[in-house]
């Protein structure tokens, strides 16, 4: 996977980076938001893209 397309997803509750995903930055200009399982909280929580 190319590093240019990789984005970090941070948990909105505990503020830890748990997941990585890829996106096409030319098509999707806004930040990515996904419901993912947080390994630290143990719940499905909204994860937002970080810089």
PDBQT receptor file of N, H, CA, C and O in Angstrom, charges set to zero:
ATOM      1  N   UNK A   1       0.833  -1.176   0.000  1.00  0.00    +0.000 N 
ATOM      2  CA  UNK A   1       0.000   0.000   0.000  1.00  0.00    +0.000 C 
ATOM      3  C   UNK A   1       0.884   1.247   0.000  1.00  0.00    +0.000 C 
ATOM      4  O   UNK A   1       1.884   1.315   0.714  1.00  0.00    +0.000 OA
ATOM      5  N   UNK A   2       0.510   2.199  -0.785  1.00  0.00    +0.000 N 
ATOM      6  H   UNK A   2      -0.303   2.144  -1.365  1.00  0.00    +0.000 HD
ATOM      7  CA  UNK A   2       1.256   3.440  -0.872  1.00  0.00    +0.000 C 
ATOM      8  C   UNK A   2       1.033   4.299   0.372  1.00  0.00    +0.000 C 
ATOM      9  O   UNK A   2      -0.084   4.375   0.884  1.00  0.00    +0.000 OA
ATOM     10  N   UNK A   3       2.082   4.937   0.851  1.00  0.00    +0.000 N 
ATOM     11  H   UNK A   3       2.990   4.876   0.435  1.00  0.00    +0.000 HD
ATOM     12  CA  UNK A   3       1.968   5.793   2.032  1.00  0.00    +0.000 C 
ATOM     13  C   UNK A   3       1.192   7.073   1.739  1.00  0.00    +0.000 C 
ATOM     14  O   UNK A   3       0.698   7.714   2.666  1.00  0.00    +0.000 OA
ATOM     15  N   UNK A   4       1.076   7.458   0.477  1.00  0.00    +0.000 N 
ATOM     16  H   UNK A   4       1.478   6.937  -0.277  1.00  0.00    +0.000 HD
ATOM     17  CA  UNK A   4       0.346   8.674   0.120  1.00  0.00    +0.000 C 
ATOM     18  C   UNK A   4      -1.148   8.534   0.400  1.00  0.00    +0.000 C 
ATOM     19  O   UNK A   4      -1.811   9.518   0.728  1.00  0.00    +0.000 OA
ATOM     20  N   UNK A   5      -1.679   7.328   0.276  1.00  0.00    +0.000 N 
ATOM     21  H   UNK A   5      -1.140   6.529   0.010  1.00  0.00    +0.000 HD
ATOM     22  CA  UNK A   5      -3.111   7.106   0.449  1.00  0.00    +0.000 C 
ATOM     23  C   UNK A   5      -3.483   6.714   1.867  1.00  0.00    +0.000 C 
ATOM     24  O   UNK A   5      -4.671   6.632   2.177  1.00  0.00    +0.000 OA
ATOM     25  N   UNK A   6      -2.520   6.471   2.737  1.00  0.00    +0.000 N 
ATOM     26  H   UNK A   6      -1.554   6.538   2.485  1.00  0.00    +0.000 HD
ATOM     27  CA  UNK A   6      -2.798   6.012   4.094  1.00  0.00    +0.000 C 
ATOM     28  C   UNK A   6      -3.245   7.167   4.984  1.00  0.00    +0.000 C 
ATOM     29  O   UNK A   6      -2.685   8.261   4.926  1.00  0.00    +0.000 OA
ATOM     30  N   UNK A   7      -4.256   6.911   5.802  1.00  0.00    +0.000 N 
ATOM     31  H   UNK A   7      -4.711   6.021   5.849  1.00  0.00    +0.000 HD
ATOM     32  CA  UNK A   7      -4.720   7.880   6.792  1.00  0.00    +0.000 C 
ATOM     33  C   UNK A   7      -4.837   7.176   8.137  1.00  0.00    +0.000 C 
ATOM     34  O   UNK A   7      -5.156   5.988   8.198  1.00  0.00    +0.000 OA
ATOM     35  N   UNK A   8      -4.575   7.917   9.222  1.00  0.00    +0.000 N 
ATOM     36  H   UNK A   8      -4.315   8.882   9.172  1.00  0.00    +0.000 HD
ATOM     37  CA  UNK A   8      -4.695   7.385  10.568  1.00  0.00    +0.000 C 
ATOM     38  C   UNK A   8      -6.087   7.693  11.090  1.00  0.00    +0.000 C 
ATOM     39  O   UNK A   8      -6.603   8.790  10.876  1.00  0.00    +0.000 OA
ATOM     40  N   UNK A   9      -6.701   6.725  11.777  1.00  0.00    +0.000 N 
ATOM     41  H   UNK A   9      -6.281   5.835  11.951  1.00  0.00    +0.000 HD
ATOM     42  CA  UNK A   9      -8.013   6.917  12.382  1.00  0.00    +0.000 C 
ATOM     43  C   UNK A   9      -7.861   6.911  13.894  1.00  0.00    +0.000 C 
ATOM     44  O   UNK A   9      -7.329   5.966  14.475  1.00  0.00    +0.000 OA
ATOM     45  N   UNK A  10      -8.343   7.992  14.528  1.00  0.00    +0.000 N 
ATOM     46  H   UNK A  10      -8.776   8.760  14.055  1.00  0.00    +0.000 HD
ATOM     47  CA  UNK A  10      -8.204   8.172  15.965  1.00  0.00    +0.000 C 
ATOM     48  C   UNK A  10      -9.566   8.033  16.634  1.00  0.00    +0.000 C 
ATOM     49  O   UNK A  10     -10.563   8.558  16.139  1.00  0.00    +0.000 OA
ATOM     50  N   UNK A  11      -9.606   7.325  17.758  1.00  0.00    +0.000 N 
ATOM     51  H   UNK A  11      -8.796   6.898  18.161  1.00  0.00    +0.000 HD
ATOM     52  CA  UNK A  11     -10.835   7.159  18.535  1.00  0.00    +0.000 C 
ATOM     53  C   UNK A  11     -11.249   8.507  19.123  1.00  0.00    +0.000 C 
ATOM     54  O   UNK A  11     -10.413   9.242  19.647  1.00  0.00    +0.000 OA
ATOM     55  N   UNK A  12     -12.541   8.830  19.035  1.00  0.00    +0.000 N 
ATOM     56  H   UNK A  12     -13.221   8.233  18.609  1.00  0.00    +0.000 HD
ATOM     57  CA  UNK A  12     -13.010  10.111  19.557  1.00  0.00    +0.000 C 
ATOM     58  C   UNK A  12     -13.156  10.080  21.074  1.00  0.00    +0.000 C 
ATOM     59  O   UNK A  12     -13.243  11.134  21.703  1.00  0.00    +0.000 OA
ATOM     60  N   UNK A  13     -13.184   8.890  21.672  1.00  0.00    +0.000 N 
ATOM     61  H   UNK A  13     -13.113   8.033  21.161  1.00  0.00    +0.000 HD
ATOM     62  CA  UNK A  13     -13.360   8.801  23.116  1.00  0.00    +0.000 C 
ATOM     63  C   UNK A  13     -12.022   8.777  23.853  1.00  0.00    +0.000 C 
ATOM     64  O   UNK A  13     -11.803   9.588  24.752  1.00  0.00    +0.000 OA
ATOM     65  N   UNK A  14     -11.129   7.866  23.488  1.00  0.00    +0.000 N 
ATOM     66  H   UNK A  14     -11.307   7.207  22.757  1.00  0.00    +0.000 HD
ATOM     67  CA  UNK A  14      -9.861   7.747  24.219  1.00  0.00    +0.000 C 
ATOM     68  C   UNK A  14      -8.694   8.441  23.512  1.00  0.00    +0.000 C 
ATOM     69  O   UNK A  14      -7.597   8.503  24.066  1.00  0.00    +0.000 OA
ATOM     70  N   UNK A  15      -8.907   8.963  22.302  1.00  0.00    +0.000 N 
ATOM     71  H   UNK A  15      -9.798   8.913  21.852  1.00  0.00    +0.000 HD
ATOM     72  CA  UNK A  15      -7.920   9.744  21.541  1.00  0.00    +0.000 C 
ATOM     73  C   UNK A  15      -6.668   8.944  21.168  1.00  0.00    +0.000 C 
ATOM     74  O   UNK A  15      -5.579   9.510  21.074  1.00  0.00    +0.000 OA
ATOM     75  N   UNK A  16      -6.817   7.629  20.956  1.00  0.00    +0.000 N 
ATOM     76  H   UNK A  16      -7.701   7.169  21.032  1.00  0.00    +0.000 HD
ATOM     77  CA  UNK A  16      -5.678   6.803  20.544  1.00  0.00    +0.000 C 
ATOM     78  C   UNK A  16      -5.840   6.415  19.084  1.00  0.00    +0.000 C 
ATOM     79  O   UNK A  16      -6.954   6.212  18.602  1.00  0.00    +0.000 OA
ATOM     80  N   UNK A  17      -4.719   6.316  18.388  1.00  0.00    +0.000 N 
ATOM     81  H   UNK A  17      -3.814   6.481  18.779  1.00  0.00    +0.000 HD
ATOM     82  CA  UNK A  17      -4.725   5.902  16.986  1.00  0.00    +0.000 C 
ATOM     83  C   UNK A  17      -4.774   4.380  16.958  1.00  0.00    +0.000 C 
ATOM     84  O   UNK A  17      -3.807   3.717  17.334  1.00  0.00    +0.000 OA
ATOM     85  N   UNK A  18      -5.904   3.825  16.513  1.00  0.00    +0.000 N 
ATOM     86  H   UNK A  18      -6.689   4.364  16.208  1.00  0.00    +0.000 HD
ATOM     87  CA  UNK A  18      -6.120   2.384  16.529  1.00  0.00    +0.000 C 
ATOM     88  C   UNK A  18      -6.084   1.753  15.151  1.00  0.00    +0.000 C 
ATOM     89  O   UNK A  18      -5.675   0.601  15.013  1.00  0.00    +0.000 OA
ATOM     90  N   UNK A  19      -6.503   2.486  14.126  1.00  0.00    +0.000 N 
ATOM     91  H   UNK A  19      -6.835   3.422  14.238  1.00  0.00    +0.000 HD
ATOM     92  CA  UNK A  19      -6.690   1.900  12.804  1.00  0.00    +0.000 C 
ATOM     93  C   UNK A  19      -6.045   2.779  11.745  1.00  0.00    +0.000 C 
ATOM     94  O   UNK A  19      -5.850   3.979  11.935  1.00  0.00    +0.000 OA
ATOM     95  N   UNK A  20      -5.720   2.141  10.618  1.00  0.00    +0.000 N 
ATOM     96  H   UNK A  20      -5.879   1.166  10.464  1.00  0.00    +0.000 HD
ATOM     97  CA  UNK A  20      -5.224   2.826   9.444  1.00  0.00    +0.000 C 
ATOM     98  C   UNK A  20      -6.123   2.445   8.281  1.00  0.00    +0.000 C 
ATOM     99  O   UNK A  20      -6.612   1.317   8.212  1.00  0.00    +0.000 OA
ATOM    100  N   UNK A  21      -6.342   3.376   7.375  1.00  0.00    +0.000 N 
ATOM    101  H   UNK A  21      -5.945   4.292   7.431  1.00  0.00    +0.000 HD
ATOM    102  CA  UNK A  21      -7.176   3.119   6.221  1.00  0.00    +0.000 C 
ATOM    103  C   UNK A  21      -6.582   3.853   5.033  1.00  0.00    +0.000 C 
ATOM    104  O   UNK A  21      -5.636   4.627   5.182  1.00  0.00    +0.000 OA
ATOM    105  N   UNK A  22      -7.129   3.613   3.867  1.00  0.00    +0.000 N 
ATOM    106  H   UNK A  22      -7.897   2.984   3.745  1.00  0.00    +0.000 HD
ATOM    107  CA  UNK A  22      -6.661   4.337   2.689  1.00  0.00    +0.000 C 
ATOM    108  C   UNK A  22      -7.835   5.059   2.056  1.00  0.00    +0.000 C 
ATOM    109  O   UNK A  22      -8.975   4.602   2.132  1.00  0.00    +0.000 OA
ATOM    110  N   UNK A  23      -7.548   6.189   1.432  1.00  0.00    +0.000 N 
ATOM    111  H   UNK A  23      -6.622   6.561   1.370  1.00  0.00    +0.000 HD
ATOM    112  CA  UNK A  23      -8.586   6.926   0.720  1.00  0.00    +0.000 C 
ATOM    113  C   UNK A  23      -7.950   7.665  -0.447  1.00  0.00    +0.000 C 
ATOM    114  O   UNK A  23      -6.755   7.959  -0.440  1.00  0.00    +0.000 OA
ATOM    115  N   UNK A  24      -8.768   7.959  -1.446  1.00  0.00    +0.000 N 
ATOM    116  H   UNK A  24      -9.739   7.721  -1.452  1.00  0.00    +0.000 HD
ATOM    117  CA  UNK A  24      -8.334   8.729  -2.590  1.00  0.00    +0.000 C 
ATOM    118  C   UNK A  24      -8.498  10.207  -2.239  1.00  0.00    +0.000 C 
ATOM    119  O   UNK A  24      -9.620  10.708  -2.170  1.00  0.00    +0.000 OA
ATOM    120  N   UNK A  25      -7.393  10.898  -2.021  1.00  0.00    +0.000 N 
ATOM    121  H   UNK A  25      -6.482  10.491  -2.077  1.00  0.00    +0.000 HD
ATOM    122  CA  UNK A  25      -7.442  12.281  -1.553  1.00  0.00    +0.000 C 
ATOM    123  C   UNK A  25      -7.851  13.259  -2.645  1.00  0.00    +0.000 C 
ATOM    124  O   UNK A  25      -8.218  14.394  -2.343  1.00  0.00    +0.000 OA
ATOM    125  N   UNK A  26      -7.795  12.843  -3.910  1.00  0.00    +0.000 N 
ATOM    126  H   UNK A  26      -7.497  11.920  -4.155  1.00  0.00    +0.000 HD
ATOM    127  CA  UNK A  26      -8.233  13.708  -5.002  1.00  0.00    +0.000 C 
ATOM    128  C   UNK A  26      -9.759  13.764  -5.080  1.00  0.00    +0.000 C 
ATOM    129  O   UNK A  26     -10.326  14.792  -5.447  1.00  0.00    +0.000 OA
ATOM    130  N   UNK A  27     -10.412  12.675  -4.740  1.00  0.00    +0.000 N 
ATOM    131  H   UNK A  27      -9.951  11.839  -4.441  1.00  0.00    +0.000 HD
ATOM    132  CA  UNK A  27     -11.874  12.613  -4.813  1.00  0.00    +0.000 C 
ATOM    133  C   UNK A  27     -12.510  13.073  -3.512  1.00  0.00    +0.000 C 
ATOM    134  O   UNK A  27     -13.451  13.867  -3.532  1.00  0.00    +0.000 OA
ATOM    135  N   UNK A  28     -12.004  12.579  -2.363  1.00  0.00    +0.000 N 
ATOM    136  H   UNK A  28     -11.240  11.933  -2.347  1.00  0.00    +0.000 HD
ATOM    137  CA  UNK A  28     -12.577  12.873  -1.057  1.00  0.00    +0.000 C 
ATOM    138  C   UNK A  28     -11.727  13.921  -0.341  1.00  0.00    +0.000 C 
ATOM    139  O   UNK A  28     -10.665  13.607   0.197  1.00  0.00    +0.000 OA
ATOM    140  N   UNK A  29     -12.194  15.152  -0.339  1.00  0.00    +0.000 N 
ATOM    141  H   UNK A  29     -13.057  15.407  -0.776  1.00  0.00    +0.000 HD
ATOM    142  CA  UNK A  29     -11.443  16.250   0.281  1.00  0.00    +0.000 C 
ATOM    143  C   UNK A  29     -11.676  16.328   1.786  1.00  0.00    +0.000 C 
ATOM    144  O   UNK A  29     -10.783  16.741   2.526  1.00  0.00    +0.000 OA
ATOM    145  N   UNK A  30     -12.876  15.931   2.254  1.00  0.00    +0.000 N 
ATOM    146  H   UNK A  30     -13.601  15.596   1.653  1.00  0.00    +0.000 HD
ATOM    147  CA  UNK A  30     -13.185  16.039   3.676  1.00  0.00    +0.000 C 
ATOM    148  C   UNK A  30     -12.539  14.888   4.447  1.00  0.00    +0.000 C 
ATOM    149  O   UNK A  30     -12.066  13.911   3.865  1.00  0.00    +0.000 OA
ATOM    150  N   UNK A  31     -12.534  15.033   5.767  1.00  0.00    +0.000 N 
ATOM    151  H   UNK A  31     -12.917  15.827   6.239  1.00  0.00    +0.000 HD
ATOM    152  CA  UNK A  31     -11.930  14.015   6.621  1.00  0.00    +0.000 C 
ATOM    153  C   UNK A  31     -12.833  12.793   6.736  1.00  0.00    +0.000 C 
ATOM    154  O   UNK A  31     -14.058  12.905   6.731  1.00  0.00    +0.000 OA
ATOM    155  N   UNK A  32     -12.214  11.643   6.836  1.00  0.00    +0.000 N 
ATOM    156  H   UNK A  32     -11.219  11.552   6.840  1.00  0.00    +0.000 HD
ATOM    157  CA  UNK A  32     -12.919  10.377   6.906  1.00  0.00    +0.000 C 
ATOM    158  C   UNK A  32     -13.402  10.117   8.332  1.00  0.00    +0.000 C 
ATOM    159  O   UNK A  32     -12.664  10.340   9.291  1.00  0.00    +0.000 OA
ATOM    160  N   UNK A  33     -14.646   9.643   8.469  1.00  0.00    +0.000 N 
ATOM    161  H   UNK A  33     -15.246   9.462   7.689  1.00  0.00    +0.000 HD
ATOM    162  CA  UNK A  33     -15.212   9.285   9.775  1.00  0.00    +0.000 C 
ATOM    163  C   UNK A  33     -15.873   7.925   9.642  1.00  0.00    +0.000 C 
ATOM    164  O   UNK A  33     -16.770   7.743   8.818  1.00  0.00    +0.000 OA
ATOM    165  N   UNK A  34     -15.426   6.953  10.463  1.00  0.00    +0.000 N 
ATOM    166  H   UNK A  34     -14.698   7.101  11.132  1.00  0.00    +0.000 HD
ATOM    167  CA  UNK A  34     -15.954   5.597  10.412  1.00  0.00    +0.000 C 
ATOM    168  C   UNK A  34     -16.223   5.084  11.816  1.00  0.00    +0.000 C 
ATOM    169  O   UNK A  34     -15.521   5.448  12.759  1.00  0.00    +0.000 OA
ATOM    170  N   UNK A  35     -17.240   4.237  11.960  1.00  0.00    +0.000 N 
ATOM    171  H   UNK A  35     -17.810   3.941  11.194  1.00  0.00    +0.000 HD
ATOM    172  CA  UNK A  35     -17.471   3.542  13.216  1.00  0.00    +0.000 C 
ATOM    173  C   UNK A  35     -16.625   2.275  13.214  1.00  0.00    +0.000 C 
ATOM    174  O   UNK A  35     -16.844   1.377  12.401  1.00  0.00    +0.000 OA
ATOM    175  N   UNK A  36     -15.660   2.205  14.123  1.00  0.00    +0.000 N 
ATOM    176  H   UNK A  36     -15.482   2.935  14.784  1.00  0.00    +0.000 HD
ATOM    177  CA  UNK A  36     -14.748   1.068  14.209  1.00  0.00    +0.000 C 
ATOM    178  C   UNK A  36     -14.709   0.577  15.650  1.00  0.00    +0.000 C 
ATOM    179  O   UNK A  36     -15.086   1.298  16.573  1.00  0.00    +0.000 OA
ATOM    180  N   UNK A  37     -14.250  -0.655  15.831  1.00  0.00    +0.000 N 
ATOM    181  H   UNK A  37     -13.944  -1.241  15.081  1.00  0.00    +0.000 HD
ATOM    182  CA  UNK A  37     -14.072  -1.215  17.159  1.00  0.00    +0.000 C 
ATOM    183  C   UNK A  37     -12.777  -0.679  17.744  1.00  0.00    +0.000 C 
ATOM    184  O   UNK A  37     -11.704  -0.872  17.172  1.00  0.00    +0.000 OA
ATOM    185  N   UNK A  38     -12.876  -0.006  18.886  1.00  0.00    +0.000 N 
ATOM    186  H   UNK A  38     -13.748   0.150  19.350  1.00  0.00    +0.000 HD
ATOM    187  CA  UNK A  38     -11.696   0.512  19.569  1.00  0.00    +0.000 C 
ATOM    188  C   UNK A  38     -11.118  -0.612  20.427  1.00  0.00    +0.000 C 
ATOM    189  O   UNK A  38     -11.834  -1.209  21.231  1.00  0.00    +0.000 OA
ATOM    190  N   UNK A  39      -9.835  -0.902  20.263  1.00  0.00    +0.000 N 
ATOM    191  H   UNK A  39      -9.253  -0.417  19.610  1.00  0.00    +0.000 HD
ATOM    192  CA  UNK A  39      -9.179  -1.966  21.015  1.00  0.00    +0.000 C 
ATOM    193  C   UNK A  39      -9.049  -1.616  22.490  1.00  0.00    +0.000 C 
ATOM    194  O   UNK A  39      -9.014  -2.512  23.334  1.00  0.00    +0.000 OA
ATOM    195  N   UNK A  40      -8.977  -0.344  22.810  1.00  0.00    +0.000 N 
ATOM    196  H   UNK A  40      -9.006   0.384  22.125  1.00  0.00    +0.000 HD
ATOM    197  CA  UNK A  40      -8.777   0.098  24.187  1.00  0.00    +0.000 C 
ATOM    198  C   UNK A  40     -10.105   0.258  24.919  1.00  0.00    +0.000 C 
ATOM    199  O   UNK A  40     -10.210  -0.128  26.083  1.00  0.00    +0.000 OA
ATOM    200  N   UNK A  41     -11.126   0.821  24.259  1.00  0.00    +0.000 N 
ATOM    201  H   UNK A  41     -11.040   1.134  23.314  1.00  0.00    +0.000 HD
ATOM    202  CA  UNK A  41     -12.428   1.040  24.889  1.00  0.00    +0.000 C 
ATOM    203  C   UNK A  41     -13.279  -0.232  24.878  1.00  0.00    +0.000 C 
ATOM    204  O   UNK A  41     -14.058  -0.469  25.801  1.00  0.00    +0.000 OA
ATOM    205  N   UNK A  42     -13.127  -1.046  23.835  1.00  0.00    +0.000 N 
ATOM    206  H   UNK A  42     -12.493  -0.853  23.085  1.00  0.00    +0.000 HD
ATOM    207  CA  UNK A  42     -13.908  -2.264  23.710  1.00  0.00    +0.000 C 
ATOM    208  C   UNK A  42     -15.297  -2.062  23.140  1.00  0.00    +0.000 C 
ATOM    209  O   UNK A  42     -16.145  -2.944  23.270  1.00  0.00    +0.000 OA
ATOM    210  N   UNK A  43     -15.554  -0.915  22.506  1.00  0.00    +0.000 N 
ATOM    211  H   UNK A  43     -14.865  -0.198  22.400  1.00  0.00    +0.000 HD
ATOM    212  CA  UNK A  43     -16.860  -0.599  21.935  1.00  0.00    +0.000 C 
ATOM    213  C   UNK A  43     -16.678  -0.122  20.501  1.00  0.00    +0.000 C 
ATOM    214  O   UNK A  43     -15.581   0.261  20.094  1.00  0.00    +0.000 OA
ATOM    215  N   UNK A  44     -17.769  -0.152  19.742  1.00  0.00    +0.000 N 
ATOM    216  H   UNK A  44     -18.660  -0.464  20.073  1.00  0.00    +0.000 HD
ATOM    217  CA  UNK A  44     -17.775   0.459  18.412  1.00  0.00    +0.000 C 
ATOM    218  C   UNK A  44     -18.001   1.953  18.609  1.00  0.00    +0.000 C 
ATOM    219  O   UNK A  44     -19.055   2.376  19.084  1.00  0.00    +0.000 OA
ATOM    220  N   UNK A  45     -17.010   2.735  18.243  1.00  0.00    +0.000 N 
ATOM    221  H   UNK A  45     -16.154   2.392  17.857  1.00  0.00    +0.000 HD
ATOM    222  CA  UNK A  45     -17.025   4.180  18.465  1.00  0.00    +0.000 C 
ATOM    223  C   UNK A  45     -16.591   4.880  17.187  1.00  0.00    +0.000 C 
ATOM    224  O   UNK A  45     -15.867   4.308  16.372  1.00  0.00    +0.000 OA
ATOM    225  N   UNK A  46     -17.029   6.102  17.019  1.00  0.00    +0.000 N 
ATOM    226  H   UNK A  46     -17.617   6.567  17.682  1.00  0.00    +0.000 HD
ATOM    227  CA  UNK A  46     -16.654   6.900  15.850  1.00  0.00    +0.000 C 
ATOM    228  C   UNK A  46     -15.153   7.178  15.872  1.00  0.00    +0.000 C 
ATOM    229  O   UNK A  46     -14.613   7.640  16.878  1.00  0.00    +0.000 OA
ATOM    230  N   UNK A  47     -14.490   6.896  14.763  1.00  0.00    +0.000 N 
ATOM    231  H   UNK A  47     -14.928   6.521  13.946  1.00  0.00    +0.000 HD
ATOM    232  CA  UNK A  47     -13.076   7.185  14.586  1.00  0.00    +0.000 C 
ATOM    233  C   UNK A  47     -12.948   8.238  13.489  1.00  0.00    +0.000 C 
ATOM    234  O   UNK A  47     -13.575   8.128  12.435  1.00  0.00    +0.000 OA
ATOM    235  N   UNK A  48     -12.133   9.255  13.746  1.00  0.00    +0.000 N 
ATOM    236  H   UNK A  48     -11.624   9.344  14.602  1.00  0.00    +0.000 HD
ATOM    237  CA  UNK A  48     -11.947  10.334  12.776  1.00  0.00    +0.000 C 
ATOM    238  C   UNK A  48     -10.527  10.341  12.263  1.00  0.00    +0.000 C 
ATOM    239  O   UNK A  48      -9.595   9.916  12.946  1.00  0.00    +0.000 OA
ATOM    240  N   UNK A  49     -10.379  10.829  11.051  1.00  0.00    +0.000 N 
ATOM    241  H   UNK A  49     -11.136  11.174  10.496  1.00  0.00    +0.000 HD
ATOM    242  CA  UNK A  49      -9.066  10.923  10.420  1.00  0.00    +0.000 C 
ATOM    243  C   UNK A  49      -8.225  12.013  11.073  1.00  0.00    +0.000 C 
ATOM    244  O   UNK A  49      -8.723  13.103  11.353  1.00  0.00    +0.000 OA
ATOM    245  N   UNK A  50      -6.949  11.717  11.314  1.00  0.00    +0.000 N 
ATOM    246  H   UNK A  50      -6.544  10.832  11.086  1.00  0.00    +0.000 HD
ATOM    247  CA  UNK A  50      -6.022  12.697  11.882  1.00  0.00    +0.000 C 
ATOM    248  C   UNK A  50      -5.094  13.190  10.799  1.00  0.00    +0.000 C 
ATOM    249  O   UNK A  50      -5.103  12.675   9.681  1.00  0.00    +0.000 OA
ATOM    250  N   UNK A  51      -4.294  14.185  11.125  1.00  0.00    +0.000 N 
ATOM    251  H   UNK A  51      -4.286  14.604  12.034  1.00  0.00    +0.000 HD
ATOM    252  CA  UNK A  51      -3.317  14.710  10.164  1.00  0.00    +0.000 C 
ATOM    253  C   UNK A  51      -2.115  13.822  10.089  1.00  0.00    +0.000 C 
ATOM    254  O   UNK A  51      -1.186  14.103   9.332  1.00  0.00    +0.000 OA
TER     255      UNK A  51
